[in-house]
Amino acid sequence: MSDVPSPSLHAVAGPWLAELRINALERRIDADLRLGRHADLLGELAGLVADSPLHEPFRAQLMLALHRAGRTADALETYRQARSVIVGELGIEPGERLRELERGVLAGDPVLKPIRGTQLNYVANASVPVIQIDINNWYAVQNGVWFYATEATGPWTVTDRVPPEIYSIPPGVPIYHAIHSRVMASSSDVTYYGYPGAGSHVGGGGAIGVEDEGSDYQYTPPSGMYWGWVF
């Protein structure tokens, strides 16, 4: 609107257009975060926070991106800086979203790491291999058994379908050693997993049979392990 010679129009439409731009930015960044592009957003979010230090959504997005990039200490420092600015300028505590994010970071919410050569991410602070295919598709493997969930924290169900791109994960990735179990056969009641090339076969030779109760299946981890994240 800089080329429109109308002060009254600027006064009325300027703030409205600025708010629309900020809302669009927030939605686009939220989408990028859901797609695992946290590392790519760090510079942009740092600039947005510097330009709008009292705008809490940008602070929250920066915290989340830092934490998912494995920079948990920086994420917590971002919260401390946000609280200092908000309390100092406005005399109030940060909003619920920022406070909830701080609690989540302290509790060990998932830290996503990109898997080189693929479009996949893995959860770096999980106690078992957890792989993000896309926004709503997550796979985990434990003791040769594959599980599926629509969120990184579950609930998890046994699955008889493992996306082929998982098996393209290259050597050198920390979870590489754990992804070789394959679905050997399945029925409405049982799914069998095994390790091709290791002499395994359905029903023996190292194959694992797991009763599958569909969406009601709730996997119970071994005693002493909290399913999800390492604290």
ABEGO torsion letter per residue (X at the ends): XAABBBAAAAAAAAAAAAAAAAAAAAAAAAAAAAAGAAAAAAAAAAAAAAABAABAAAAAAAAAAAAAAGBAAAAAAAAAAAAAAAAAAAGBBBBAAAAAAAAAAAAGBBBBBBBBGBABBBBAABABBBBBABAABBBBBBGGBBBBBABAAOBBBBBABBBAAAAABBBGBAAAAAAABBBABBBAABBBBBBBGAGBBBGBGGBBBBBBAEAABBBBBBBGBBBGBBX
